[in-house]
């Protein structure tokens, strides 16, 4: 059974709010680097950057990050990252759903291998709770308490959010 939680208009409105919060907290976007965690986090990051650029009349780009090699449920390997040097940058990690925190932790590992950022911030469109790591997002679209067995899916083509039981 699927339940629509956020429609496309609600997601766009939420991204607009988050864009303003990000600009305010970072006092502009001069040092901001937006990194979207593949796959749906990257789509959200691109849409978020569009809104930030429209507000600030800037031209920042989003970067995609595949965290597969950095996950703790994969065999250990010396993972490489294709991220640019992030030293002294304000890094914003963007993901669609924050659940256990394992993906966010893997993204943190990838970021710190690419320099020493001035700050690392985390944005989640949906925060489900159920953390296994002590990770808290800086920006949240919606807090959505769910049962552990439920899945939350963000459709990247139209950016709608469904709960799947």
N, CA, C and O of each residue as an XYZ file, in Angstrom:
660
protein
N       0.840     -1.187      0.000
C       0.000      0.000      0.000
C       0.883      1.248      0.000
O       1.854      1.330      0.753
N       0.542      2.208     -0.841
C       1.295      3.456     -0.938
C       0.439      4.592     -0.393
O      -0.773      4.631     -0.604
N       1.084      5.510      0.305
C       0.411      6.693      0.814
C       1.220      7.910      0.385
O       2.407      8.008      0.696
N       0.590      8.831     -0.323
C       1.268     10.049     -0.734
C       1.470     10.938      0.479
O       0.512     11.284      1.171
N       2.708     11.305      0.734
C       3.033     12.126      1.892
C       3.277     13.580      1.502
O       2.812     14.489      2.189
N       3.988     13.806      0.426
C       4.225     15.162     -0.080
C       4.069     15.144     -1.588
O       4.646     14.295     -2.267
N       3.286     16.082     -2.116
C       3.171     16.164     -3.571
C       4.255     17.099     -4.104
O       5.024     17.675     -3.336
N       4.305     17.239     -5.415
C       5.362     18.020     -6.053
C       5.355     19.479     -5.586
O       6.419     20.055     -5.360
N       4.195     20.071     -5.441
C       4.093     21.465     -4.988
C       4.621     21.616     -3.564
O       5.328     22.576     -3.258
N       4.280     20.674     -2.705
C       4.761     20.724     -1.316
C       6.275     20.566     -1.245
O       6.932     21.232     -0.445
N       6.831     19.691     -2.076
C       8.283     19.502     -2.097
C       8.959     20.782     -2.584
O       9.961     21.203     -2.005
N       8.431     21.408     -3.635
C       9.014     22.657     -4.144
C       8.970     23.746     -3.083
O       9.948     24.471     -2.898
N       7.855     23.868     -2.392
C       7.724     24.871     -1.330
C       8.731     24.598     -0.211
O       9.329     25.528      0.330
N       8.914     23.335      0.128
C       9.875     22.958      1.166
C      11.297     23.287      0.729
O      12.084     23.791      1.530
N      11.639     23.011     -0.524
C      12.977     23.334     -1.027
C      13.212     24.842     -1.043
O      14.329     25.293     -0.790
N      12.182     25.621     -1.335
C      12.313     27.083     -1.275
C      12.661     27.532      0.145
O      13.559     28.351      0.346
N      11.939     26.987      1.124
C      12.211     27.334      2.530
C      13.629     26.942      2.922
O      14.346     27.719      3.552
N      14.024     25.737      2.547
C      15.360     25.261      2.893
C      16.441     26.112      2.232
O      17.469     26.389      2.850
N      16.225     26.527      0.995
C      17.202     27.377      0.302
C      17.417     28.673      1.076
O      18.556     29.108      1.245
N      16.349     29.288      1.542
C      16.482     30.521      2.328
C      17.225     30.268      3.640
O      18.062     31.075      4.044
N      16.927     29.161      4.299
C      17.620     28.831      5.552
C      19.119     28.642      5.323
O      19.935     29.103      6.121
N      19.472     27.972      4.245
C      20.882     27.712      3.926
C      21.616     29.019      3.660
O      22.713     29.234      4.176
N      21.025     29.879      2.868
C      21.642     31.173      2.548
C      21.836     31.993      3.817
O      22.889     32.596      4.021
N      20.812     32.010      4.670
C      20.907     32.790      5.906
C      21.988     32.244      6.829
O      22.811     33.005      7.337
N      21.994     30.946      7.047
C      22.965     30.346      7.977
C      24.397     30.501      7.484
O      25.319     30.645      8.287
N      24.588     30.473      6.165
C      25.935     30.563      5.598
C      26.326     31.983      5.198
O      27.396     32.208      4.633
N      25.451     32.928      5.497
C      25.690     34.345      5.152
C      26.051     34.500      3.676
O      27.042     35.141      3.325
N      25.235     33.905      2.833
C      25.488     33.919      1.401
C      25.953     32.558      0.927
O      25.828     31.562      1.639
N      26.492     32.523     -0.283
C      26.877     31.238     -0.881
C      28.303     31.230     -1.409
O      28.683     30.324     -2.151
N      29.097     32.230     -1.034
C      30.442     32.360     -1.598
C      31.305     31.118     -1.375
O      32.065     30.730     -2.262
N      31.197     30.492     -0.207
C      32.034     29.316      0.091
C      31.239     28.015      0.094
O      31.757     26.967      0.479
N      29.994     28.083     -0.332
C      29.110     26.919     -0.257
C      29.391     25.926     -1.380
O      29.503     26.299     -2.548
N      29.504     24.643     -0.998
C      29.619     23.536     -1.942
C      28.486     22.571     -1.613
O      28.414     22.050     -0.500
N      27.609     22.336     -2.571
C      26.445     21.468     -2.371
C      26.737     20.113     -2.997
O      27.033     20.015     -4.188
N      26.650     19.058     -2.170
C      26.958     17.704     -2.614
C      25.722     16.839     -2.410
O      25.244     16.673     -1.287
N      25.209     16.288     -3.511
C      24.046     15.408     -3.446
C      24.464     13.961     -3.401
O      25.258     13.508     -4.226
N      23.933     13.232     -2.436
C      24.242     11.811     -2.288
C      23.390     11.032     -3.290
O      22.163     11.129     -3.299
N      24.083     10.250     -4.142
C      23.369      9.490     -5.171
C      22.396      8.517     -4.542
O      22.700      7.919     -3.510
N      21.249      8.351     -5.135
C      20.810      8.926     -6.377
C      19.824     10.079     -6.179
O      19.976     11.137     -6.790
N      18.838      9.884     -5.348
C      17.805     10.911     -5.213
C      18.323     12.158     -4.506
O      17.833     13.256     -4.771
N      19.287     12.020     -3.625
C      19.887     13.200     -2.988
C      20.531     14.118     -4.010
O      20.523     15.338     -3.843
N      21.089     13.541     -5.066
C      21.701     14.346     -6.131
C      20.638     15.137     -6.889
O      20.861     16.295     -7.242
N      19.493     14.524     -7.137
C      18.388     15.227     -7.792
C      17.901     16.379     -6.921
O      17.675     17.483     -7.415
N      17.740     16.123     -5.632
C      17.335     17.180     -4.702
C      18.358     18.300     -4.663
O      17.997     19.477     -4.642
N      19.634     17.937     -4.652
C      20.701     18.949     -4.611
C      20.634     19.847     -5.834
O      20.784     21.062     -5.714
N      20.412     19.273     -7.003
C      20.300     20.086     -8.228
C      19.123     21.052     -8.136
O      19.254     22.225     -8.488
N      17.985     20.570     -7.669
C      16.797     21.430     -7.542
C      17.019     22.503     -6.482
O      16.588     23.643     -6.655
N      17.675     22.153     -5.407
C      17.973     23.110     -4.342
C      18.920     24.199     -4.846
O      18.720     25.380     -4.565
N      19.941     23.801     -5.583
C      20.898     24.763     -6.141
C      20.205     25.711     -7.123
O      20.531     26.897     -7.173
N      19.255     25.196     -7.898
C      18.484     26.079     -8.793
C      17.796     27.187     -7.997
O      17.804     28.348     -8.406
N      17.203     26.826     -6.862
C      16.501     27.805     -6.031
C      17.488     28.788     -5.380
O      17.237     29.992     -5.329
N      18.602     28.258     -4.891
C      19.618     29.124     -4.286
C      20.145     30.115     -5.314
O      20.276     31.304     -5.023
N      20.446     29.634     -6.507
C      20.962     30.509     -7.570
C      19.941     31.573     -7.965
O      20.313     32.713     -8.244
N      18.669     31.214     -7.991
C      17.630     32.195     -8.330
C      17.531     33.276     -7.252
O      17.353     34.453     -7.565
N      17.647     32.882     -6.003
C      17.546     33.841     -4.898
C      18.778     34.739     -4.845
O      18.660     35.958     -4.717
N      19.954     34.135     -4.945
C      21.220     34.851     -4.759
C      21.804     35.409     -6.057
O      22.796     36.138     -6.035
N      21.189     35.064     -7.177
C      21.729     35.461     -8.488
C      23.182     34.989     -8.611
O      24.068     35.731     -9.034
N      23.389     33.726     -8.225
C      24.715     33.112     -8.240
C      24.728     31.997     -9.279
O      23.742     31.779     -9.982
N      25.837     31.307     -9.366
C      25.969     30.223    -10.341
C      26.668     29.016     -9.729
O      27.497     28.382    -10.381
N      26.334     28.693     -8.468
C      26.967     27.519     -7.876
C      26.413     26.259     -8.536
O      25.315     26.266     -9.093
N      27.179     25.192     -8.464
C      26.807     23.905     -9.048
C      26.692     22.875     -7.936
O      27.309     23.021     -6.880
N      25.915     21.848     -8.170
C      25.892     20.735     -7.225
C      26.841     19.653     -7.737
O      27.103     19.543     -8.935
N      27.342     18.866     -6.803
C      28.256     17.776     -7.105
C      27.586     16.481     -6.660
O      26.950     16.444     -5.607
N      27.721     15.424     -7.445
C      27.163     14.127     -7.081
C      28.205     13.311     -6.333
O      29.393     13.352     -6.654
N      27.745     12.568     -5.330
C      28.641     11.724     -4.536
C      28.060     10.327     -4.403
O      26.942     10.149     -3.920
N      28.827      9.342     -4.833
C      28.470      7.939     -4.646
C      29.203      7.460     -3.393
O      30.433      7.437     -3.363
N      28.455      7.083     -2.368
C      29.069      6.706     -1.086
C      29.213      5.198     -0.934
O      29.593      4.728      0.138
N      28.922      4.435     -1.972
C      28.942      2.973     -1.881
C      30.252      2.448     -1.294
O      30.230      1.576     -0.425
N      31.369      2.957     -1.748
C      32.673      2.461     -1.287
C      32.981      2.867      0.153
O      33.909      2.330      0.757
N      32.220      3.803      0.709
C      32.478      4.288      2.059
C      31.523      3.697      3.092
O      31.628      4.008      4.278
N      30.600      2.854      2.655
C      29.611      2.293      3.585
C      30.258      1.240      4.485
O      31.181      0.537      4.074
N      29.762      1.145      5.714
C      30.324      0.183      6.660
C      29.725     -1.212      6.505
O      30.148     -2.146      7.186
N      28.751     -1.360      5.621
C      28.192     -2.685      5.369
C      28.793     -3.325      4.112
O      28.309     -4.350      3.633
N      29.845     -2.709      3.593
C      30.588     -3.227      2.450
C      31.950     -3.715      2.949
O      32.429     -3.242      3.979
N      32.572     -4.642      2.245
C      33.922     -5.054      2.640
C      34.856     -3.843      2.623
O      34.752     -2.976      1.756
N      35.772     -3.801      3.596
C      36.677     -2.651      3.689
C      37.521     -2.543      2.425
O      38.065     -3.530      1.931
N      37.614     -1.345      1.929
C      38.469     -1.066      0.782
C      38.984      0.357      0.918
O      38.352      1.196      1.560
N      40.109      0.618      0.322
C      40.654      1.965      0.339
C      39.905      2.754     -0.731
O      40.242      2.696     -1.914
N      38.892      3.484     -0.301
C      38.006      4.170     -1.235
C      38.600      5.489     -1.697
O      39.226      6.217     -0.925
N      38.392      5.775     -2.953
C      38.800      7.049     -3.547
C      37.555      7.884     -3.780
O      36.460      7.350     -3.959
N      37.729      9.180     -3.776
C      36.620     10.075     -4.061
C      36.997     11.016     -5.194
O      38.163     11.378     -5.353
N      36.013     11.403     -5.969
C      36.257     12.326     -7.077
C      35.888     13.756     -6.702
O      35.761     14.615     -7.574
N      35.717     14.011     -5.421
C      35.359     15.358     -4.970
C      36.543     16.306     -5.140
O      37.696     15.882     -5.055
N      36.262     17.589     -5.380
C      37.350     18.571     -5.449
C      37.883     18.854     -4.048
O      37.341     18.349     -3.064
N      38.925     19.645     -3.952
C      39.456     20.045     -2.650
C      38.394     20.877     -1.933
O      37.920     21.883     -2.461
N      38.032     20.451     -0.739
C      36.965     21.115      0.018
C      37.501     21.944      1.183
O      36.727     22.390      2.030
N      38.806     22.152      1.233
C      39.413     22.912      2.320
C      38.801     24.307      2.405
O      38.691     25.022      1.409
N      38.405     24.671      3.628
C      37.818     25.980      3.949
C      36.472     26.238      3.279
O      36.031     27.386      3.237
N      35.816     25.227      2.763
C      34.490     25.384      2.153
C      33.404     25.038      3.171
O      33.638     24.292      4.121
N      32.226     25.589      2.954
C      31.033     25.209      3.719
C      30.341     24.127      2.894
O      29.699     24.425      1.887
N      30.471     22.883      3.316
C      29.950     21.751      2.562
C      28.535     21.435      3.041
O      28.282     21.311      4.239
N      27.630     21.309      2.091
C      26.254     20.911      2.390
C      25.995     19.563      1.734
O      25.972     19.459      0.508
N      25.800     18.530      2.552
C      25.431     17.202      2.056
C      23.916     17.141      1.971
O      23.220     17.513      2.916
N      23.406     16.669      0.838
C      21.967     16.603      0.610
C      21.567     15.156      0.374
O      22.131     14.475     -0.482
N      20.575     14.687      1.151
C      20.031     13.349      0.945
C      18.513     13.427      1.004
O      17.949     14.353      1.588
N      17.862     12.448      0.395
C      16.405     12.475      0.371
C      15.807     12.054      1.704
O      14.950     12.753      2.245
N      16.249     10.914      2.242
C      15.670     10.388      3.471
C      16.787     10.063      4.451
O      17.745      9.370      4.109
N      16.657     10.568      5.669
C      17.601     10.225      6.737
C      16.915      9.194      7.619
O      15.839      9.445      8.163
N      17.538      8.043      7.755
C      16.940      6.939      8.492
C      17.909      6.491      9.580
O      17.835      6.996     10.700
N      18.800      5.575      9.292
C      19.713      5.065     10.319
C      20.923      5.972     10.524
O      21.544      5.948     11.587
N      21.259      6.769      9.517
C      22.439      7.627      9.578
C      23.657      7.017      8.908
O      24.697      7.669      8.809
N      23.550      5.789      8.450
C      24.704      5.106      7.857
C      25.154      5.747      6.540
O      26.355      5.862      6.296
N      24.229      6.156      5.705
C      24.597      6.807      4.440
C      25.252      8.150      4.717
O      26.249      8.496      4.082
N      24.705      8.910      5.656
C      25.290     10.212      6.010
C      26.698     10.025      6.572
O      27.590     10.817      6.268
N      26.909      9.001      7.378
C      28.243      8.729      7.922
C      29.219      8.395      6.808
O      30.366      8.841      6.831
N      28.775      7.618      5.839
C      29.630      7.286      4.699
C      29.978      8.543      3.901
O      31.112      8.699      3.447
N      29.010      9.434      3.733
C      29.265     10.692      3.018
C      30.267     11.550      3.776
O      31.124     12.185      3.163
N      30.172     11.577      5.094
C      31.145     12.317      5.905
C      32.551     11.778      5.688
O      33.500     12.552      5.559
N      32.691     10.458      5.645
C      34.003      9.853      5.389
C      34.566     10.314      4.042
O      35.752     10.627      3.933
N      33.708     10.354      3.021
C      34.167     10.785      1.698
C      34.584     12.250      1.707
O      35.593     12.607      1.099
N      33.827     13.095      2.385
C      34.114     14.533      2.412
C      35.434     14.818      3.120
O      36.233     15.615      2.629
N      35.673     14.189      4.249
C      36.905     14.501      4.990
C      38.154     13.977      4.293
O      39.263     14.374      4.649
N      38.003     13.112      3.328
C      39.144     12.679      2.516
C      39.474     13.681      1.422
O      40.457     13.520      0.700
N      38.654     14.714      1.301
C      38.836     15.706      0.235
C      39.209     17.077      0.783
O      38.832     18.100      0.213
N      39.937     17.097      1.873
C      40.350     18.369      2.456
C      39.723     18.575      3.818
O      39.077     17.687      4.376
N      39.932     19.772      4.334
C      39.393     20.098      5.652
C      38.382     21.237      5.504
O      38.758     22.409      5.508
N      37.096     20.890      5.375
C      36.077     21.923      5.193
C      35.949     22.808      6.442
O      36.232     22.372      7.558
N      35.520     24.049      6.229
C      35.241     24.942      7.350
C      34.047     24.414      8.133
O      34.001     24.543      9.356
N      33.078     23.821      7.437
C      31.920     23.206      8.090
C      31.332     22.155      7.163
O      31.492     22.210      5.944
N      30.648     21.196      7.774
C      29.888     20.198      7.020
C      28.481     20.220      7.589
O      28.276     20.022      8.787
N      27.518     20.462      6.719
C      26.119     20.521      7.119
C      25.367     19.414      6.393
O      25.773     18.971      5.318
N      24.272     18.977      6.991
C      23.479     17.890      6.414
C      22.040     18.351      6.231
O      21.429     18.905      7.145
N      21.511     18.114      5.038
C      20.114     18.396      4.730
C      19.435     17.090      4.356
O      19.953     16.314      3.553
N      18.264     16.854      4.949
C      17.443     15.703      4.591
C      16.035     16.207      4.293
O      15.451     16.941      5.090
N      15.495     15.815      3.150
C      14.126     16.191      2.845
C      13.176     15.563      3.861
O      12.246     16.212      4.339
N      13.420     14.292      4.184
C      12.590     13.563      5.141
C      13.487     12.984      6.233
O      14.480     12.319      5.939
N      13.134     13.240      7.490
C      13.840     12.650      8.630
C      12.900     11.642      9.272
O      11.880     12.016      9.850
N      13.248     10.362      9.168
C      12.410      9.271      9.683
C      12.708      8.912     11.131
O      11.892      8.255     11.777
N      13.858      9.328     11.658
C      14.246      8.835     12.972
C      14.932      7.486     12.832
O      15.512      7.198     11.786
N      14.879      6.659     13.862
C      15.457      5.310     13.885
C      16.973      5.308     13.706
O      17.501      4.404     13.058
N      17.694      6.286     14.257
C      19.143      6.388     14.072
C      19.897      5.225     14.705
O      19.549      4.735     15.780
N      20.926      4.810     14.008
C      21.903      3.857     14.528
C      23.222      4.556     14.807
O      24.085      4.009     15.494
N      23.384      5.763     14.277
C      24.559      6.604     14.514
C      24.085      7.948     15.055
O      22.973      8.381     14.751
N      24.915      8.607     15.852
C      24.506      9.905     16.416
C      24.650     11.040     15.392
O      25.521     11.902     15.510
N      23.787     11.012     14.407
C      23.834     11.998     13.322
C      22.521     12.758     13.319
O      21.442     12.165     13.348
N      22.627     14.075     13.285
C      21.450     14.943     13.301
C      21.537     15.914     12.125
O      22.574     16.553     11.951
N      20.492     16.048     11.316
C      20.557     16.976     10.188
C      20.480     18.435     10.641
O      19.850     18.751     11.649
N      21.125     19.310      9.886
C      21.056     20.747     10.142
C      19.802     21.352      9.538
O      19.268     22.336     10.050
N      19.333     20.762      8.448
C      18.148     21.240      7.742
C      17.247     20.036      7.472
O      17.710     18.995      7.006
N      15.959     20.189      7.769
C      15.005     19.102      7.554
C      13.783     19.655      6.836
O      13.217     20.675      7.228
N      13.390     18.953      5.773
C      12.161     19.326      5.091
C      10.955     18.980      5.935
O      10.137     19.843      6.252
N      10.848     17.710      6.297
C       9.750     17.232      7.138
C      10.257     16.124      8.058
O      11.068     15.288      7.661
N       9.769     16.135      9.276
C      10.006     15.015     10.195
C       8.831     14.067     10.012
O       7.671     14.475     10.066
N       9.145     12.806      9.797
C       8.120     11.841      9.444
C       8.322     10.558     10.241
O       9.015      9.649      9.783
N       7.729     10.474     11.424
C       7.864      9.233     12.192
C       7.253      8.072     11.418
O       6.117      8.148     10.952
N       8.016      7.010     11.290
C       7.559      5.846     10.547
C       7.825      4.596     11.370
O       8.575      4.616     12.347
N       7.196      3.522     10.952
C       7.529      2.220     11.514
C       8.833      1.779     10.871
O       9.139      2.167      9.744
N       9.587      0.982     11.576
C      10.886      0.550     11.075
C      10.754     -0.205      9.758
O      11.613     -0.073      8.886
N       9.696     -0.990      9.601
C       9.539     -1.813      8.394
C       9.020     -1.029      7.190
O       9.086     -1.531      6.068
N       8.512      0.168      7.385
C       8.022      0.967      6.268
C       9.191      1.512      5.463
O      10.305      1.651      5.968
N       8.914      1.816      4.200
C       9.904      2.455      3.338
C       9.359      3.811      2.934
O       8.158      3.971      2.719
N      10.246      4.779      2.832
C       9.874      6.088      2.320
C      10.584      6.247      0.991
O      11.806      6.121      0.919
N       9.831      6.521     -0.056
C      10.402      6.655     -1.391
C      10.177      8.062     -1.909
O       9.068      8.592     -1.853
N      11.245      8.656     -2.411
C      11.152      9.957     -3.065
C      11.313      9.707     -4.555
O      12.349      9.211     -5.000
N      10.298     10.048     -5.319
C      10.338      9.865     -6.772
C      11.154     11.008     -7.358
O      10.714     12.157     -7.320
N      12.340     10.716     -7.902
C      13.211     11.793     -8.381
C      12.694     12.527     -9.609
O      13.083     13.670     -9.849
N      11.825     11.893    -10.392
C      11.361     12.552    -11.610
C      10.416     13.714    -11.307
O      10.484     14.757    -11.957
N       9.541     13.536    -10.327
C       8.595     14.607     -9.997
C       8.737     15.088     -8.561
O       8.035     16.007     -8.137
N       9.635     14.475     -7.820
C       9.849     14.809     -6.416
C       8.564     14.766     -5.610
O       8.094     15.784     -5.101
N       8.005     13.568     -5.505
C       6.908     13.330     -4.582
C       7.382     12.292     -3.576
O       8.274     11.497     -3.872
N       6.797     12.298     -2.409
C       7.216     11.392     -1.341
C       6.083     10.442     -1.006
O       4.966     10.876     -0.723
N       6.368      9.129     -1.037
C       5.393      8.095     -0.716
C       5.884      7.273      0.460
O       7.087      7.084      0.641
N       4.933      6.781      1.267
C       5.234      5.781      2.288
C       4.750      4.451      1.725
O       3.615      4.346      1.260
N       5.605      3.440      1.765
C       5.276      2.120      1.256
C       5.293      1.148      2.417
O       6.295      1.032      3.123
N       4.175      0.443      2.618
C       4.109     -0.533      3.707
C       4.298     -1.926      3.167
O       4.275     -2.892      3.930
